[in-house]
Amino acid sequence: MLELDAGAVDDVFPAAKLLVEKCLGFLMPLAEGLEPLLALLAKSAPGSSKSARRRKAVAAMAGLVGALLLARAIGKRELSDEILEATRDELLASIAAREI
């Protein structure tokens, strides 16, 4: 069973944060590598300003990572596929709407 230390309650998803920090140990490299990915996403994101495009990029990245984590945690193939497909379709639709 996963035990949470007292400081973990400050996080919205304390168990997930604890798992990443203590089991996977990649928070710092992930943080360092995130900026180039966000910059790449921002180039394709809709928005009339640089800050608006960055905000969309951050939201898209959070959606992608969250969808992947959730899909893998579910343990049911059909629901996992539905989560990934819905996320992909919605993100692609938001990009396509910008290009029209």
N, C-alpha and C positions, 0 to 999 in steps of 0.2 A: 504494500500500500504506500502511496506517495504521501510524504509528510511535508507540510508547509511550515517554514519558519515565520516568525512574527512579522518580519518586514515584507513578506510576500503579499500581505493583505492589501497593500496600497495599490496593487496592480489589478486591472479589470479581470484578467485571466491569470491569476497567480500560479496555478498549476502548470500552465503552458510556459510561463516565464521561467519558473523553477526548472522545468524539464530542459529547456534550451540552455540555460546557464550552467546547470550542474551535470547534465548528461551529454549534451552535444558539444558544448564548449566552443561555439563558433560565433558568439555575439560580436566580439570586436572585429574579426575579419569580415563579418557580414556588414557591419556598420561602415567599414572602410570601403567595401565594394558596392555599397548601395548607391552612393552618389553618382558614379558613372552610369549605372542602370537607370536612375531617375532622370538624368540628363538625356539619355537616349529616348526614354519614353516621352519626355516633355516635348521633344522635337515633333512627335506625331500627335500629341494631345491637342484637343480643341481648346480654344481660348484666345481672347483678344490681347492678352498681355503675358509677359514672361511669368509673372507670379500666378496667373490663372492656369497657364499650361503646366507649371510645376505642381500646383495643387491637384490638378487632374492626374498627373503622373504619380504622385504620392498615393492618391486614392486607388488608382489602377493597380499599383504594386501591392498595396495592402489587400486589395481584393483578390489578386492572383495568389499571394502567399496564403491568405486566409482560406481561400477555396481549396488549395492544395493540401493544407494541413487538415482541414475538415474532411475532405474527401478520403484522405488516407486513414484518418482516425475512425471513420464510420464502420469499416469492416464489412459493408454490404456493397457488392459490386454495382448493382443497379443504381442505388442512391449516390454512390461515389461518382459514377459516370454522369449522372444527372447534374450534380453540383459542378463538375468540371465543364460540362457542355454549356450549362446556363451561364457560367461566368465568362467563358470564351465568347459565346454568342452576344452577350450584353456588351462586353468591351469592344468587340468588333463592330457592333451596331452603333456604338457611340462614336467610333472613328469614322464610319461610313456616313453618318449624319453630318459630320463636319465637312466632308468632302463634296457634298451635294450643293 
